[in-house]
Amino acid sequence: MTTVIGVVGPHDLVRSVADLGDRTAGVRIRRYPYSHETEAEQIVGAHAADVDAWLFTGVIPYTYAADRLNRPALYIDYTGTPLLHAIVQLLKDGADITRMSIDTLATSDVLAVLTESDLPTDGIRSLPFRAGVTSQTLIDFHRRHAADGSVAITCVASVYEALRGEIPVLRLVPSWKSVRTTLHQLLLLASNQSNEDAHVVLGLVEASPWTTELERDLAREAAGIAGTYCRVDDGRGMIVTTRGPLADVTAQFTSAPILRRLAADRERVQIGFGFGRTAAEAESLARRALSRARSHGDVAAAASFRNDVDIVLDTDRSSDDPPLEQAGIGVITARVGLSAQTVRKLRDAAAGSDAVTTRDIAGALSIEQRTARRMMQRLELAGYAERVGQQPSGTSGRPLTLYKLNL
């Protein structure tokens, strides 16, 4: 199987990253260079159907494109080896590395690299990238500190082009190791996404009255999600499909248009969807989901996933409605199975922040990070959280996902 990866960044970085990708087995690279990082969003919007995953040459184009991403995506991190290479180059050029202005990278990561290398940090000034920071902001930052004798290190091609010849400036570029590591991580993400989309989905349907017309409706609904329908016994039927088509028609498991249509002239319709790697696993989870739907009401649908994640699908929302925001606590607890106290703590944790990570949630709720990840998975599936970017983890591990909570 070949994974098509779109590489987005400045012309020179796209060329070098793509050259490495072309030598990687199972990968086909599409090159999407830009003249300015603000073009990243337009590129992703125009070519989303042409790739299986996106690889950005830095965090800034990734952030600009984040709202358009519907495929697995990662950006190359410049912390660590790339920063050390830049400092070594400055030393070779005879520059004073005790005074530097560094953009984009997290301050904690910069100081950690310098401290571990026994390099001075008192004269280091950094401006991490965040929402609202523009290339002009970075240019002004470097100019201000250049007046004090600082050498500028920038991760942004447009900033480098604006400053070179004016002040001492070095452009930071990713190392081969960083590119290779990120590329392999992206392949794993894309493979996992593909496997998840192909997961078996089994839907158990109970209804009354059970009629021939209902069976025709169920067969039509199953065909609409690339599935099949069969009758199990009196008052129960079964739909078999895969995860991808069902995710599309339920707006990523936040609404149940199938249920609304089936329940239009019927007293009771309950559906339980089970998502599994095998038919047996999907059936077991479907039974659990149907039990959850029964407890929720006469007209209800629920979905059960591996890792003990259960979601009640919203029967009142249309898949074309905007994201859920400020829903009542009772509705949230019913849908995702979290306590009212936990939902309140989550709201408090997100107050005043554009986005939070699982590390933030774990700290605010005094829980382990893996528990926080499962919690965010529930909220994301239910439409109460959305991924809006990534944040460097501060270690050699993968970046942390940034979530916007719609609670």
Protein Blocks (a to p, Z undefined) as FASTA:
>chain_A
ZZdddddddfklmmmmmmmmmmpghiacdddddfbfklmmmmmmmmmmmpfbdcdfbfkl
mmmmmmmpcbdcddddfehjlmmmmmmmmmmnopafkbccdehiafklmmmmmmmnopaf
klpccddddehiafklmmmmmmmmmmnopacddfbfklmmmmgokaccddddddfklmmm
mmmmmmmmmmmmmmmmmpccddddddddddfklmmmmmmmmmmnopacddfbehiacddd
dfklmmmmnogoiacfklmmmmmmcfbdcddddddfbfklmmmmmmmmmmmmmmnombdc
ddddehhiacdddfkbcfkbccdehiafklmmmmnopafklmmmmmmmmgopabdcfklm
mmmnopafklmmmmmmmmmmnopaccfbdcdehiabdcdddddddZZ
